[in-house]
Amino acid sequence: MSATATKVRLNREHCRELLHQMLRIRRFEEKCAELYTQEKIRGFLHLYIGEEAVAVGVMQTLSPEDAVVATYREHGHALLKGVAPGAIMAEMFGKQEGCSRGRGGSMHLFDAATRFYGGNAIVAGGLPLAAGLALADKMAGRERISACFFGEGAAAEGEFHETLNLAALWQLPVLFVCENNLYAMGTALDRSESETDISAKAACYKMPSEWVDGMDVVAVEVAARRAVATIRETGGPFFLECRTYRFRAHSMYDPQLYRAKEEVEQWRGRGPILRFQKWALEAGELREDDVAEIEEEVAREVADAVAFAEAGTWEPVEDLLRDVGAERRP
């Protein structure tokens, strides 16, 4: 494995990119929360606020040809994969211009053109899909990676173990990224799992695995570069557990009575954006006017996405059953 493949160059340009992408996700999610309270976004809404360093750190290391499969907390992953912000926002509005034509909503974003194979409302439901994509690539002789993001709650599901076993057995090029935010809905990890080191579970399948501080975007990128380089070199899978924390409730419906406010505030104090921005400014890699400029760029992008969604069109009532079931045969 070459040192170049795993090295992170923390120059001004790269620092700006890392902060820009984390702020894109944060401001987009904050706007979604606001629109939800205005009842412009309906249904379920799971926000990624607090976990931005994971998606940004990992997806810096992937190529456009690599596939991404996510869980239902996937708005940020879609943004980073290149799905148009307007198409994402329109999808959450339920408009036809959405990336899933308004049929999927917040939990089921999808865009084949960017190889973003979507969010999934089923816990652990994306793991078999990622393995299938990787198997297809391997059989076709394509040197591509399928990256799969999921929460630690997936470790309690059969699909998790079945997929890890097959990926290791068949040596499939899958990057498994566990976004361990300590709570599967309202259940604390240590109340449901006797082994709370999720990366250790992957090691049981003879799969290279490690864990990293998911609140440190640079640490995540370094670990992800090492993982991706290993996959490209060996053709087999790698498991990366990112220990992170969501600042908001599990979903907008969640009263989150299962954790203390003091715990949330303690984690907010080491939030990934706050942490990285402070370091970059103190190190002289970024200036205050850089941060202000990034905030302006992001604000314009989010405003444009909302305007696009607002101007979108509803699906005609007569089309509502289209693509729902097979056509009747005589």
Phi, psi and omega per residue, in radians:
M1 nan 2.197 -3.087
S2 -1.359 2.594 3.106
A3 -1.146 -0.558 -3.133
T4 -1.077 -0.651 -3.092
A5 -1.152 -0.445 -3.060
T6 -1.921 -0.011 -3.067
K7 -1.469 2.472 3.076
V8 -1.951 2.149 3.129
R9 -1.636 1.811 -3.098
L10 -1.550 1.073 3.032
N11 -1.548 3.119 -3.076
R12 -1.036 -0.742 -3.103
E13 -1.074 -0.775 -3.100
H14 -1.255 -0.685 3.090
C15 -1.050 -0.720 3.124
R16 -1.098 -0.719 -3.140
E17 -1.124 -0.767 -3.137
L18 -1.089 -0.809 3.137
L19 -1.162 -0.719 3.131
H20 -1.012 -0.836 -3.089
Q21 -1.187 -0.657 3.102
M22 -1.167 -0.691 3.114
L23 -1.216 -0.580 3.051
R24 -0.991 -0.836 -3.129
I25 -1.137 -0.829 -3.071
R26 -1.057 -0.858 -3.093
R27 -1.213 -0.601 3.084
F28 -1.099 -0.793 -3.119
E29 -1.177 -0.680 3.098
E30 -1.087 -0.692 3.099
K31 -1.164 -0.663 3.104
C32 -1.086 -0.722 3.104
A33 -1.067 -0.739 3.124
E34 -1.108 -0.770 -3.127
L35 -1.187 -0.520 3.110
Y36 -1.168 -0.722 3.122
T37 -1.170 -0.389 3.091
Q38 -1.551 0.029 3.140
E39 1.097 0.479 3.024
K40 -1.539 -0.493 2.966
I41 -1.860 2.234 -3.090
R42 -2.029 3.092 3.076
G43 1.327 -2.574 -3.130
F44 -1.551 2.583 3.101
L45 -2.534 2.019 -3.137
H46 -1.974 2.064 -3.041
L47 -1.694 2.620 -3.038
Y48 -1.760 0.189 -3.051
I49 -1.075 2.143 -3.094
G50 1.870 -0.390 -3.052
E51 -1.873 0.191 -2.995
E52 -0.997 -0.571 -3.070
A53 -1.104 -0.492 -3.104
V54 -1.199 -0.989 -3.131
A55 -1.053 -0.776 -3.094
V56 -1.162 -0.814 -3.127
G57 -1.092 -0.735 -3.104
V58 -1.279 -0.798 -2.986
M59 -1.345 -0.164 2.962
Q60 -1.109 -0.434 -2.977
T61 -1.660 -0.145 -3.075
L62 -1.619 2.725 3.078
S63 -1.695 2.830 3.124
P64 -1.034 -0.459 -3.110
E65 -1.370 -0.326 -3.135
D66 -1.261 2.570 -3.140
A67 -1.622 2.664 3.052
V68 -2.244 2.256 3.020
V69 -2.088 2.294 -3.047
A70 -2.149 3.134 3.046
T71 -1.743 -2.898 -3.066
Y72 -1.336 -0.101 3.104
R73 -1.794 1.061 -2.822
E74 -2.047 0.162 -3.092
H75 -1.004 -0.780 -3.115
G76 -1.121 -0.671 3.128
H77 -1.124 -0.705 3.126
A78 -1.120 -0.747 3.106
L79 -1.030 -0.817 -3.088
L80 -1.220 -0.465 -3.135
K81 -1.367 -0.180 3.081
G82 1.857 0.109 3.070
V83 -1.215 2.335 -3.076
A84 -1.045 2.294 3.137
P85 -0.958 -0.685 3.117
G86 -1.087 -0.696 3.131
A87 -1.180 -0.597 3.093
I88 -1.199 -0.837 -3.120
M89 -1.129 -0.719 3.124
A90 -1.097 -0.610 3.098
E91 -1.100 -0.713 -3.136
M92 -1.265 -0.404 3.029
F93 -1.370 -0.268 -3.085
G94 1.439 0.389 -3.101
K95 -1.571 2.686 -3.111
Q96 -1.078 -0.442 -3.133
E97 -1.373 -0.008 3.109
G98 -1.186 2.798 -3.070
C99 -1.131 -0.377 3.028
S100 -1.990 0.462 3.094
R101 1.051 0.457 3.107
G102 1.402 0.047 -3.076
R103 -1.560 -0.361 -2.992
G104 -1.753 -0.598 -3.097
G105 1.254 -2.893 -3.034
S106 -0.981 -0.653 -3.019
M107 -1.522 -0.140 -3.028
H108 -2.305 0.910 3.045
L109 -1.240 2.536 -3.091
F110 -2.734 2.418 3.085
D111 -2.711 1.732 -3.076
A112 -1.116 -0.560 -3.083
A113 -1.065 -0.591 3.135
T114 -1.728 0.081 -3.083
R115 1.072 0.629 3.007
F116 -1.717 1.815 -3.015
Y117 -1.621 0.429 2.769
G118 1.608 2.860 2.982
G119 -1.434 2.982 -3.096
N120 -2.595 2.175 -3.118
A121 -1.289 -0.272 -3.112
I122 -1.543 2.171 3.114
V123 -1.055 2.176 -3.106
A124 1.306 0.053 -3.090
G125 -1.148 -0.409 -3.122
G126 -1.399 -0.355 -3.074
L127 -1.085 -0.855 3.097
P128 -1.082 -0.579 3.121
L129 -1.117 -0.752 3.136
A130 -1.117 -0.711 3.113
A131 -1.136 -0.654 3.106
G132 -1.146 -0.728 3.085
L133 -1.087 -0.750 -3.140
A134 -1.157 -0.674 3.116
L135 -1.126 -0.734 3.111
A136 -1.068 -0.756 3.117
D137 -1.098 -0.744 -3.120
K138 -1.125 -0.764 -3.130
M139 -1.150 -0.540 -3.126
A140 -1.544 -0.057 3.125
G141 1.324 0.370 3.130
R142 -1.589 2.287 -3.124
E143 -1.590 1.348 -3.119
R144 -2.261 2.767 3.123
I145 -1.943 2.522 2.978
S146 -1.919 2.012 3.128
A147 -1.693 2.296 -3.083
C148 -2.165 2.102 3.125
F149 -1.802 2.392 3.141
F150 -2.788 2.847 3.131
G151 -1.557 2.979 -3.114
E152 -1.195 -0.337 3.088
G153 -1.096 -0.412 3.126
A154 -1.109 -0.443 -3.095
A155 -1.128 -0.276 3.123
A156 -1.558 -0.049 -3.062
E157 -1.761 2.609 3.133
G158 -1.075 -0.620 -3.122
E159 -1.054 -0.557 3.117
F160 -1.060 -0.924 -3.065
H161 -1.244 -0.691 3.126
E162 -1.102 -0.750 -3.102
T163 -1.224 -0.762 3.116
L164 -1.066 -0.705 3.131
N165 -1.079 -0.843 -3.115
L166 -1.193 -0.668 -3.140
A167 -1.089 -0.691 3.116
A168 -1.296 -0.719 -3.110
L169 -1.143 -0.746 -3.098
W170 -1.672 0.021 -3.135
Q171 0.904 1.154 -3.126
L172 -1.676 2.456 -3.100
P173 -1.378 1.265 -3.139
V174 -2.001 2.307 2.976
L175 -1.735 1.844 3.102
F176 -1.507 2.133 -3.129
V177 -2.078 1.857 3.114
C178 -1.563 2.030 3.093
E179 -1.582 1.464 -3.049
N180 -1.403 1.684 3.139
N181 -1.761 0.286 2.966
L182 1.369 -0.246 -3.118
Y183 -2.344 2.086 3.004
A184 -1.557 1.781 -2.911
M185 0.975 -1.878 -3.124
G186 -1.924 0.185 -3.082
T187 -1.804 2.066 3.111
A188 -1.136 2.501 -3.088
L189 -0.975 -0.752 -3.073
D190 -1.329 -0.063 3.035
R191 -1.642 -0.218 -3.073
S192 -2.121 -0.296 -3.083
E193 -2.194 2.238 3.095
S194 -1.254 -0.532 3.056
E195 -1.921 1.895 -3.080
T196 -1.586 -0.089 3.038
D197 -1.492 1.689 -3.052
I198 -1.148 -0.595 3.138
S199 -1.105 -0.493 3.113
A200 -1.181 -0.545 3.112
K201 -1.139 -0.705 3.127
A202 -1.161 -0.638 -3.136
A203 -1.088 -0.461 3.118
C204 -1.101 -0.401 3.128
Y205 -1.654 0.311 3.120
K206 1.033 0.711 3.136
M207 -1.946 2.346 3.055
P208 -1.010 2.308 -3.099
S209 -2.638 2.693 3.051
E210 -2.798 2.905 3.062
W211 -2.108 2.738 -3.091
V212 -2.536 2.725 3.062
D213 -1.195 1.867 -3.086
G214 -1.329 0.006 3.071
M215 -1.702 0.012 -3.117
D216 -2.022 1.793 -3.026
V217 -1.086 -0.602 3.139
V218 -1.226 -0.751 3.109
A219 -1.076 -0.693 3.109
V220 -1.114 -0.793 -3.128
E221 -1.099 -0.730 3.118
V222 -1.048 -0.822 -3.139
A223 -1.134 -0.712 -3.138
A224 -1.160 -0.689 3.100
R225 -1.085 -0.703 3.100
R226 -1.115 -0.740 -3.141
A227 -1.132 -0.819 -3.123
V228 -1.115 -0.716 3.114
A229 -1.090 -0.663 3.109
T230 -1.130 -0.771 3.137
I231 -1.099 -0.793 -3.113
R232 -1.156 -0.521 -3.119
E233 -1.389 -0.713 -3.043
T234 -1.730 -0.412 -3.072
G235 1.424 -0.044 -3.117
G236 -1.804 -3.101 -3.043
P237 -1.455 2.932 3.050
F238 -2.548 2.480 -3.121
F239 -2.020 2.147 -3.138
L240 -2.135 2.037 3.091
E241 -1.713 2.119 3.132
C242 -1.885 1.990 -3.083
R243 -1.525 1.913 -2.957
T244 -2.334 -2.874 -3.108
Y245 -2.809 2.342 3.064
R246 -1.615 2.312 -3.104
F247 -1.424 -0.464 -3.133
R248 -1.708 3.070 3.118
A249 -1.110 2.904 3.119
H250 -0.951 -0.812 3.018
S251 -2.519 3.029 -3.103
M252 -1.160 -0.251 3.111
Y253 -1.495 -0.190 -2.925
D254 -1.496 2.091 3.094
P255 -1.346 -0.100 -3.138
Q256 0.694 1.093 3.102
L257 -1.488 -0.013 -3.001
Y258 -1.639 -0.038 3.106
R259 -2.462 2.581 -3.077
A260 -1.313 2.550 3.100
K261 -1.079 -0.557 3.125
E262 -1.109 -0.635 3.113
E263 -1.124 -0.784 -3.141
V264 -1.080 -0.780 -3.122
E265 -1.138 -0.604 3.107
Q266 -1.109 -0.736 3.112
W267 -1.230 -0.620 3.103
R268 -1.040 -0.569 3.140
G269 -1.119 -0.357 3.076
R270 -2.069 0.575 3.122
G271 -1.029 2.592 -3.035
P272 -1.109 -0.646 -3.130
I273 -1.280 -0.843 3.118
L274 -0.993 -0.798 -3.089
R275 -1.121 -0.859 -3.079
F276 -1.243 -0.739 -3.138
Q277 -1.066 -0.748 3.128
K278 -1.062 -0.795 -3.139
W279 -1.111 -0.805 -3.075
A280 -1.105 -0.659 3.111
L281 -1.214 -0.769 -3.135
E282 -1.168 -0.575 -3.134
A283 -1.404 -0.143 3.136
G284 1.395 0.173 3.118
E285 -1.368 -0.454 3.084
L286 -2.313 2.710 3.068
R287 -2.025 2.866 -3.127
E288 -1.031 -0.623 3.133
D289 -1.229 -0.440 3.026
D290 -1.107 -0.804 -3.125
V291 -1.092 -0.770 3.138
A292 -1.085 -0.689 3.138
E293 -1.156 -0.731 3.102
I294 -1.081 -0.779 -3.137
E295 -1.056 -0.678 3.113
E296 -1.155 -0.759 3.122
E297 -1.062 -0.790 -3.115
V298 -1.157 -0.734 3.141
A299 -1.046 -0.728 3.112
R300 -1.126 -0.749 -3.121
E301 -1.093 -0.772 3.141
V302 -1.148 -0.749 3.127
A303 -1.073 -0.729 3.113
D304 -1.117 -0.668 3.139
A305 -1.140 -0.728 3.120
V306 -1.144 -0.747 3.126
A307 -1.075 -0.705 3.115
F308 -1.088 -0.770 -3.139
A309 -1.159 -0.731 3.137
E310 -1.065 -0.642 -3.098
A311 -1.442 -0.079 -3.098
G312 -1.199 3.010 -3.072
T313 -2.021 2.582 3.084
W314 -1.415 2.620 3.089
E315 -1.212 2.352 3.123
P316 -1.028 2.478 -3.108
V317 -0.973 -0.660 -3.099
E318 -1.181 -0.219 3.135
D319 -1.733 0.004 -2.996
L320 -1.085 -0.506 -3.136
L321 -1.607 -0.038 3.123
R322 -1.147 2.375 3.133
D323 1.226 0.126 3.134
V324 -1.424 -0.726 3.117
G325 -2.478 3.002 3.131
A326 -1.208 2.627 3.098
E327 -1.174 2.534 3.133
R328 -1.153 2.415 3.088
R329 -1.825 2.629 3.125
P330 -1.068 nan nan
